[in-house]
Amino acid sequence: MALVFLCAILPVRAVLATDATEILIGYAGPLSGASAAVGKSMLHAVHLAVDESNKRGTHIGGKPVVFKVISQDDRADPRTAELVARYLVKIGVTAVIGHWNSAASLAAAPVYESAGVIQISPATMSRRYTAEGRRTSFRTIGNNDGAGKFTADYAVKTLGATRVALINDGTPFGQGIAEQFGKTVKEHGAAVLGSYAVSDKTSDFNRILAELKVLKPDAVFFGGLDVQAAALARGVVRMQLGARFIAASGTVGLPFLKAAGADGNHTVVLEPGLPLERMPGWKSFEKNYMQKFDSSIDLYAPFAYDAAQVLIAAIRQADSLDQRKIGSVLREIRFNGLTGPVSFNAEGDLKQPVFTIYEVQNQSWVVRKTITNNR
């Protein structure tokens, strides 16, 4: 495993010919494997934010500094994420943007905390990530509690669901959002007919679907990621359940559409944030991103861009590289980002998270509702 990191060793601090000191910002996310596209898109967004900041120029304590991104591939794997975190701490990063999936962030967060390194995740939604009380943990998207609640509200109040089944992929993210969804539908008077957990690697839902054929739910909720959700969506249609399929955040995008095909039509998903084209400054971001990188913009890239932006703003405001001072500034900061206002509560969660509900129509994602200020 150590060989993964040999080619990435860099000096902790370097003084450039311009006499500007490098400030290392770590990035950790999946850069290989099934989730590589989202990981690379988030990394591109971080690079874009850092490059824009360096062009403007920054002084800390009256001396010029430049920011440099050190990226690491955590493979969306908790054990690798822990090793990546130890490496980034060892080389002296001031902060880390990452990780992508909840299991990876939960594995890495204690490493960052013990070293005093700030972690801002642009994608981790598990409530546990901030609920565990680390002073170094922040995120620029809403958490599972909000996502599960608002998805359930929509399922019952708009879709008319009264009998639901829950399936999750056994991960902290999938389990957490399914539990919150189930709790909320019960509060609305709907019945939870069954709750099932599967491996996050399986594509075989036959046993569960056979049980659901008997139970006759009018909605099936899946807490898990896009390609696995597509396999379940196809199964719901194949078994002729006649139930509305509702998937968790992280499903909106081309991978689900391609994998589910026509069987994905009418799938409902709630995602964090505004629709991309409604984000403040989206046109400028899209133009700059597409000019610099030969890749599509993933749903989570804007949140990575804002994570890097708000970190740099906090460093400037603190006028210090002392991570405790930077963390204190982050607790109080009010930042207008690409995704909207960014400010954190005492736990490091967004104070005003925004969510958008999408539905697949004719194998395309269509916006159904945007939820702001809990409405």
N, C-alpha and C positions, 0 to 999 in steps of 0.2 A: 504493500500500500504506500510506503514512503516514496516509491518511485514517481508517484503522481505529482509530487511537489518539487522534484529536483530541478526542473527546468525553470521554475518560477522564482528562485531566490534572488532578492534584490536588496540593495543597501537600505537600511532603516531610514536614514536621513542623508540627503545629498545636497550640496550647494552648487547651483548651476553657474554657468559662466556669467550670467546676469546678476549674480549674488542673491538670487531669489531662492529661498529654502523650500524644498519639496515637503508637502503635507500628504501623506499616504491615506487614501480612502479605499477601503476594501470593498469588493463586490463578491457576493457568494450566491450562486444559483446553479440550476442545471444547464450546463453547456454541452452536454452529450446525452444520448439516450432519447426516450420518447418525448421528454419535455424540453428538449434543447431549443426549440424555436422560441418559446416564451422566455427562457433564460437569456438567450442571446438578444432578444428584443429589449428586455429590461436593461441589460448591460449597455446596449447602444444608447439608450435613453440617459443612463448615468454618465456615459462619456460625453454626450451632447451637453448636459448641464455643466459638467466640469470644464469642457472646452469654452463654453460661453463665459463662465466665471473667470477663467484665466485670461480671456481676451479683455475683460473689463479691468482686471488687475485687483489684487488684494494686498493689504498691508496688515500685519499683526504686530502689535507693539512698535509700530513705526517702521517695520522692516518688510520688504516685499516677500511674498510667498506665492507658490504655485501649487495647485492640487494635482495629484496623480492617482489614477485608478489602478489598483492591483486586483485582478479578477481571478477567481478560483471556481472550479467546477465541483459542486457538491453532489452531482448526479441525482438530486432529489432523494438522497439516501441519508438517513439520520446518522449512521456511523461515519460516513464520509464527511458529512456536515460538521461533526465534532472535530475531526482531524483538520478540516479546512479552517475552522475557527481557531484552533491552537496554532496553526501556521500563521494566520493573519495577525494574531496577537504577538507571536514571536518576532515578526518582522517590524512591528511597531506602528500598525495602522492607528489613526486617530479615531476612526469609526468604520462601521461596516453597513453597507446597503445590502439587505438580504435577511433571510433566505426566502425562497419562493413558497415551498409547501410547509405546512404547520409542523410536521414531524421533524423536518430538518431544523427549523427555527427553534423548536423546543429542545433539541439536542445541543444546539450551539449556544443558546442564550446563557446558560450558566457559565460557560467558558468566558464569554465576553464580560459578564458581570464580575467574575472574580478578578479580571484584569482591569476593570473600569472602562472598558471599551464600549462606546455607544453603538447600539444596533437599531437601525430603522428598517423595518420590513415593508416592502411595497405590496405584499401579496398574502402574508400569513393571516388567516382569519380565525384560527382556534382561539376561543376565549381564554384558554389557559395561558397563552403566550404573555398576556399582560396581567392576568389575574394572579399570577404567582408572585407579583410584587417586586420585580426587579427595577431598580432605578435607571438602568441602562437600556431598557426595552421600549421601543416606540413603533408605531405603524401608521402608514398614510392611507389606509382603507378601513372601512367598517369591519366589525367582527361578526362571529357566528351568531351571537345573540340577536343582533339586529337583522342579519340576513335570514335566519330561521324564522324569526317572528314575522317579518314583513312578507316573506314567501307564504307562510301559513295564513296570514290575513287575506292575501290575494286568493289563495286556494279556496278558502271558505266563503268569503264575502263576494268575490267576483266570479269564480268558477263554480261555486255552489257545491263544493265537495262536502260530503257528510260521513263518508266511510273511507278511511285512508289506510294505506299500508306503508311502512317505513323500511327502507333497506339502506345500510351504510357499508362503507368499504373497510371498516375496522381501524381507520386512522384517526388521530385526534381531530382533524378537520371534519371528516365525514361523519364520525360518531357525534361530535358536538352539534353540528348543524341539524342532523336528523333528530336529535333529542329536543332541541329548541323548537323545531317544526312541530314535533309531536305534542310537546307541552302546550303550544299555542293553539293548535287545532282543538285540543281537548277543552281549553278555556272558552273556545267559541261554540262548544257543544257538539263538535264532530267526534266520531268514534275512531280510535286507532285499532284496527283489526289484527295487526301483527307487526312486530318489529324484528328485523333480521340483520345479521352481520355476516359479511363475506370477506374473503381475502381481496386486497386491492389489486391482485394480479389476475383474478379469475374472470372469465367471460361466460361461465356456465351458471346460469340462473334458473335452470330447468326445474329443480326441486321446489324452489321458492315460488316460481310462477305456477306450478301445478297446484300448490296450496292456495295461491291467490285466486285461481280459477274457481275454486270451491267457495272462498270467502266473499268474492265479488266486490272488491273495493271500487269506488268511483274515481280514486286518485292514487297513484303510486309515486312516492317521493324517494329519490335516490341521493344519498350523501356520498359523493365521490367525484372523480374527474371525468373529463369529456369522452375519451374513447371507450372507457368502461360503461359510461352512461349510455353511449350509442348502442352497445351490445344489449343492454337491458331494454332500451327503447324498442329495438327490433324484436326482442322476446315478448314484450307486452303486446305488440301487434300480431306476432305469429300465434300467440296463445289466445288471441281474440278476447282479451280481458275487457275491452270496452272502457278502459280507465284512462283518465288524463295522466300523462307522464310529466312529472315535475322533477327537474334536476337541480343540483346545487351550483353555487357560484363556481366559476372556472370552466363552465360548459360552453358558453357563447364563443363562437369562433368557427373556423373552417374544419378543424379535425372532427368535431361532432357531426357537422353537416355531411361531410364526405363518408364517414363511417356509418351513419344511420340511414342515409339516403332518404327516400320518401317516407320511411317508417318514422323518421324524426319529426314529421310535420305535426304541429299543435303542441310540441314540447314547450313547456314554460320554464324559464330560468330567471332568477334574480341575480344581478351582478352589482358589485360596488361601483359607485361613481355615476356621473352623468353619461349619456351617450357621447361618444367621442366628439362628434361634430358640434355638440353644445358646450363643450368645455371652454372656459375662457382662454383665449390665445391658441386655440387648436390649429387654426390655419397656419399660423407662423411656426408652431411646433412641427406640424406635418411637413411643411415645406423644408425646414431645416433638416429634419430627420431623413427625408427621402433624398435630399441632395448629398448627404453624408454617408448613408448606409444603403446597401443593396439588399433590403429585406423589408417585409411587411411590418406594420406596427401592431404588436400584440396588445390586447386589452389592458394588461398590467404595466405596459411601458410608461404611460403618463404618471402612474403612481411611483415608479422608480425615479422618473425625472424629478418629481416633486420631493421625493425623499432626499435626493442629492442636493436639490435647491435649498430646502429648509435647513439641512445640515450646514451648508456653506454659509447661509444667512446667520445661523446661530454662532458659528465660529467668528464671523465678522463682528457680530454684536457683542460677543464675549471679549473680543480683542485678545484672545488667549488660546493656547493649545491645551490648556488644562481641561481634561475631559469632565471633571466635576463642574467646572464653570460653564462649559458648553451644555452639559446636561441640564443645569439650572436654567439656562436661557431657553432651551427647548421646552421646558415646562411652562414658560410664560409667553412664548413667541406667538405672534399673530402674523401669519404669512399668507399672502394671496398668490396661490400657485396655479399651475395649468389646470388642475382638477377642481379648483375652487379654494375657499378659505381652509388653511391648515393651522390648527391649534390643538393642543393635547390636554387631556385631563390628568389627574394625579397618577393614573396608572399607565399613561402613555398611549391611550386610545384617542382617536379623533373625537373632538367635542361635537361636531356636526357632520356625521357621516351621511353620504347620499347614496341611494341605491336606484337601480333601474330594472324594471321587469321587461323581459323580451319573450317573444313567442316565435316559433318557426312557422312560417307561412310560405308554401311553395318552395321549400328548401332554402329559405333565406330568413335571417333574423330580423324581426320587426319589433320596434319599441312599442310597448303597451302602456307603461306607466313609469313615471319618475317620482321617487319618494324623497322629499326634503322636509326637514324639521318634523320628522315622524309622521308625515302625511303623504 
